[in-house]
Amino acid sequence: MDSPITNYGSPPPYHPCVLKQWVKKVISFSSQYNNTGWSADQVVGSPKVYPEHGDLNGAWASGSIDKHQFIELEFEHPVTPSAINIYETYNPGGVIAIKVLNLYNKWELLWQTHTPEVLSSSRIFSPPLKEVIFSTNRIRLDVDCTAANSWCEIDAVELVGLQQGAVAPVDDVAFIEEMKSLINNTDFSDVKLLINNEPLHAHRGILAARSSFFKNLFRSNQGSTLDLELSISYEELFAVMTFIYTNRVPQDCPYHTLITLYEVSSVFELPELKTAAMHRIISLLNCENVIDVFLRVKDNEKQGEVKSICMQFMASHLKEMSRNPAFETLPPNVIVKVVQEATMNLSLD
């Protein structure tokens, strides 16, 4: 399947019966920059560099910069692949083909493009794959470095799929849409939540099953109308409800809403919401918005992880950040820390 490279969103939550696994062993590769910090074996195991972006120790960098680079990987368990997540941490966009070893010991193409590109921030590349009916535990990535004219580095690769004998998951797209239609729907709702005097209709059973916050609230208050008295907007509450009903963060969530979701996840006792919001924030960070994101969270102790990610991003993109007039408005101690981290990254190169 020939597809243009797209900055595909972060992987969705997977069905419980699928197996997710990291690389166990590197079988073969075209070249490597060295046999230590940028060796092919760096792709073994979970990510070591992501979400940072840069020419950093811990990711595979090829020894040659051309269109003929590849790496062949082995995983512990054979599965029927449903997703392959590639953690690209320097010059993402160089992967031009994804193949798996089939029953005839031949490489079968699952995804391909003829137009490599280069992106300026790390990503989890998870393109749609051709459906196959066999199990495999070996994959091959073909890499073209010509668009970047530099190394295209890969930190880790995750294989997602069903083991032989497992029951295939049902497509849940229609289910998610149906669940979403229940939010603020007066039909069959049994509780009305108030936020800033605006009502939102919901269902006690669903909320209590998903959130201990609501379970305890409903146990102590049997009323049909409840004022939540929380410092969030109606739109932010609606986004929380969307996650509770569908296990998805709304696709159109702006980053300032995601920051709030990250923070209030502890209030609603939804740790998965925190993870999902953080993942989406990382995917949306760029040189234009990272300063605004940082300024929104810099004085909030609960947002330490977001602050750290912003600092890492600015350090990895110091050249671009220095051209942004807003960079000079940051507190001096923050600028010093960013420059120090950028200098440390350079010293490791």
C-alpha positions in Angstrom: 0.0 0.0 0.0 1.6 3.2 -1.2 0.8 6.1 1.1 2.2 9.6 1.6 3.9 10.1 4.9 1.6 11.8 7.4 2.3 12.7 11.0 -0.1 10.1 12.2 -1.5 10.7 15.6 -0.4 8.8 18.7 -1.6 5.1 18.9 -5.1 4.7 20.2 -6.0 2.5 23.2 -5.8 -1.2 22.0 -8.3 -4.0 22.6 -7.3 -6.0 25.8 -6.6 -9.2 23.9 -3.8 -7.7 21.7 -0.2 -8.2 22.7 2.2 -5.2 22.7 5.9 -6.0 22.7 9.2 -4.2 22.2 12.1 -5.4 20.1 13.9 -8.5 21.5 16.8 -8.7 19.1 18.2 -7.0 16.0 18.6 -9.6 13.2 20.3 -7.4 10.5 21.0 -3.8 9.5 22.5 -1.8 6.7 24.9 0.2 8.8 25.3 1.9 12.2 27.1 5.1 13.3 29.0 3.2 16.0 28.7 0.1 18.1 27.8 2.0 21.3 25.4 5.0 21.7 24.0 5.0 18.2 24.3 1.3 17.4 21.5 -0.8 15.9 21.0 -2.5 19.2 19.7 0.7 20.7 16.3 -0.1 19.3 16.0 -3.2 21.6 13.6 -2.7 24.5 11.4 0.3 25.4 12.2 3.9 24.4 15.2 5.6 25.9 15.2 9.0 24.0 11.5 9.7 23.2 9.8 12.2 23.7 13.1 14.2 23.3 14.2 15.1 19.8 17.8 15.4 18.7 20.9 13.5 17.7 21.0 11.8 21.1 22.6 8.7 22.5 20.1 5.8 22.8 18.7 5.6 19.3 19.9 3.8 16.2 21.7 6.0 13.7 22.9 4.6 10.4 26.5 4.8 9.4 25.6 6.0 5.9 23.2 8.7 4.9 21.4 7.5 1.8 18.2 5.9 0.6 19.3 2.3 1.2 19.2 2.0 5.0 17.3 -0.8 6.8 17.0 -2.6 10.0 15.5 -6.1 10.6 14.0 -6.8 14.1 12.8 -9.8 16.0 10.2 -9.9 18.8 9.6 -12.6 21.3 6.1 -13.7 20.3 4.6 -14.2 16.8 1.4 -12.2 16.3 -0.9 -11.2 13.5 0.2 -7.5 13.3 -2.5 -4.8 13.7 -0.1 -1.9 14.4 3.7 -1.2 14.3 4.7 1.9 16.3 8.0 3.4 15.4 9.6 5.9 17.8 11.4 8.4 15.6 13.5 10.8 17.6 15.8 12.6 15.1 14.6 13.8 11.6 11.4 11.7 11.6 10.0 10.9 8.2 12.7 8.7 6.8 10.9 5.4 7.1 9.7 4.5 3.6 8.6 0.9 4.0 7.4 -1.5 6.7 7.6 -5.2 6.0 7.0 -8.5 7.9 8.4 -11.9 7.4 5.6 -14.2 6.0 5.0 -17.9 6.0 7.3 -18.4 3.0 10.2 -16.7 4.7 9.8 -13.6 2.4 9.4 -10.0 3.3 5.8 -8.9 2.8 5.1 -5.2 2.3 2.5 -3.7 4.8 3.1 0.0 4.1 5.2 2.1 1.8 5.8 5.6 0.5 8.1 6.9 -2.2 8.3 10.4 -0.7 10.4 10.6 2.5 10.2 13.8 4.4 11.8 15.4 7.5 10.0 16.6 10.6 11.4 18.8 13.4 10.0 17.0 16.5 10.0 13.4 17.6 6.9 11.3 17.0 5.4 7.8 17.3 4.9 6.8 13.6 2.0 4.4 13.4 0.7 4.3 9.7 -2.2 2.1 8.6 -1.0 -1.4 7.7 -2.2 -3.9 5.0 -4.2 -6.6 6.7 -2.5 -10.0 6.9 -3.8 -13.3 8.3 -0.5 -14.9 9.3 1.5 -14.5 12.5 5.1 -13.2 12.5 7.7 -12.0 15.0 10.0 -10.3 12.5 9.7 -6.9 10.8 11.9 -4.9 8.5 12.0 -1.1 8.2 13.5 0.6 5.1 14.8 4.1 5.7 15.6 6.9 3.2 17.8 9.6 4.7 18.0 11.8 1.6 15.2 14.2 2.6 16.9 14.9 5.9 20.4 14.8 4.4 21.4 13.6 7.9 20.7 10.7 10.2 17.1 9.5 10.7 17.2 8.0 14.1 14.9 5.4 15.6 14.6 4.9 19.4 12.3 1.9 19.7 9.7 -0.1 17.8 6.6 -1.7 19.2 4.8 -4.6 17.6 1.1 -4.8 18.3 -1.1 -7.8 17.3 -3.1 -10.9 18.2 -1.4 -14.2 19.2 -2.5 -17.3 17.4 -5.8 -18.5 18.9 -6.8 -15.2 20.3 -10.3 -13.8 19.5 -10.1 -10.9 17.1 -11.3 -7.6 18.6 -14.5 -6.1 17.3 -14.2 -2.8 15.5 -15.2 -0.3 18.2 -15.6 2.9 16.0 -19.4 2.6 16.0 -19.5 1.8 19.7 -17.4 4.9 20.5 -19.8 7.1 18.5 -22.8 5.6 20.1 -21.3 6.2 23.6 -20.4 9.7 22.7 -24.0 10.4 21.7 -25.1 9.7 25.3 -23.1 12.7 26.7 -25.5 15.5 27.6 -28.4 13.6 26.2 -31.5 13.9 28.3 -32.8 10.5 27.1 -32.4 8.0 29.9 -30.0 10.3 31.8 -30.5 10.2 35.6 -28.2 13.0 36.9 -27.7 16.6 35.9 -24.2 18.0 36.7 -23.8 21.7 37.1 -20.5 23.5 36.3 -20.7 27.3 36.5 -24.5 27.0 36.5 -24.5 25.2 33.1 -26.1 21.7 33.1 -24.6 18.6 31.7 -26.8 15.4 31.6 -25.1 12.1 32.4 -25.6 8.6 33.7 -24.7 7.6 37.3 -23.8 4.0 36.4 -21.3 4.9 33.7 -19.7 7.7 35.8 -19.5 5.6 38.9 -18.0 2.6 37.1 -15.3 4.7 35.5 -14.4 7.2 38.3 -14.1 6.8 42.0 -14.7 10.5 42.3 -18.2 10.1 41.0 -18.8 6.8 42.8 -18.1 8.5 46.2 -20.1 11.6 45.1 -23.2 9.6 44.3 -23.0 7.5 47.4 -23.1 10.7 49.5 -25.6 12.5 47.4 -28.7 11.0 45.8 -30.0 14.2 44.3 -30.8 14.4 40.6 -28.9 17.7 40.2 -25.4 18.1 41.6 -23.2 21.2 41.5 -19.6 20.0 41.0 -18.1 23.3 42.3 -14.8 22.7 40.4 -12.6 25.3 38.9 -13.0 24.1 35.3 -15.0 25.3 32.3 -18.1 23.6 30.8 -16.0 22.7 27.7 -13.3 21.1 30.0 -15.9 19.1 31.8 -17.4 17.9 28.5 -13.9 16.7 27.5 -13.6 14.8 30.8 -17.1 13.2 30.1 -15.9 12.3 26.6 -13.0 10.4 28.0 -15.2 8.7 30.7 -17.7 7.5 28.1 -15.4 6.6 25.2 -11.9 6.2 26.7 -10.7 8.8 24.2 -9.5 12.4 24.5 -11.5 14.5 22.0 -9.6 14.9 18.8 -10.1 18.6 18.6 -8.9 19.4 22.1 -6.7 22.5 22.1 -3.5 22.2 24.2 -4.8 24.5 27.0 -7.7 22.1 27.5 -5.3 19.2 27.5 -3.3 20.9 30.2 -6.4 21.1 32.4 -7.3 17.5 31.7 -3.8 16.5 32.8 -4.3 18.3 36.1 -7.9 17.3 36.9 -7.3 13.7 36.1 -6.2 13.3 39.8 -9.4 15.0 41.0 -11.6 12.6 38.9 -9.3 9.7 39.8 -8.7 8.9 36.2 -5.0 8.0 35.8 -5.5 6.9 32.2 -6.8 10.4 31.4 -3.5 11.9 32.6 -1.5 9.5 30.3 -3.7 10.3 27.3 -3.6 14.1 27.9 0.2 14.0 28.3 0.6 12.0 25.1 -1.5 14.4 23.1 0.3 17.5 24.6 3.6 16.0 23.4 2.2 15.3 19.9 1.0 19.0 19.6 4.2 20.7 20.9 6.0 22.9 18.4 8.3 25.9 18.4 5.4 28.2 18.2 3.3 27.0 21.1 5.9 25.4 23.5 6.6 28.7 25.3 2.9 29.4 25.9 2.4 25.8 27.2 5.4 26.3 29.5 4.1 29.6 30.9 0.7 28.1 31.6 2.2 25.4 33.8 5.4 26.9 35.2 3.9 27.8 38.6 1.8 24.7 39.0 3.5 21.9 41.1 1.1 19.3 39.6 2.4 20.0 36.1 6.0 19.1 36.7 6.1 16.5 34.0 4.6 18.9 31.4 7.2 21.6 32.4 10.0 19.0 32.0 8.8 18.0 28.6 8.6 21.7 27.5 12.2 22.3 28.8 13.5 19.2 26.9 11.7 20.3 23.7 13.2 23.9 23.9 16.6 22.5 24.5 16.3 20.1 21.6 15.2 23.0 19.3 17.4 25.8 20.8 18.4 27.2 17.4 14.8 27.7 16.4 13.7 28.9 19.8 16.4 31.6 19.9 14.7 33.1 16.9 11.4 33.4 18.7 11.1 36.8 20.5 9.0 35.2 23.2 12.0 33.0 24.2 13.6 36.1 25.7 10.5 36.7 27.9 11.1 33.5 29.8 12.5 33.8 33.3 16.3 34.0 33.2 16.8 30.9 35.3 14.6 28.9 32.8 16.7 30.2 29.8 19.9 29.2 31.6 18.5 25.7 32.2 17.4 25.3 28.6 20.8 26.4 27.3 22.6 24.1 29.8 20.5 21.1 28.7 21.1 21.9 25.0 24.9 22.2 25.7 24.8 18.8 27.5 23.0 17.2 24.6 25.7 18.6 22.2 28.5 17.2 24.4 27.0 13.7 24.2 26.9 13.8 20.4 
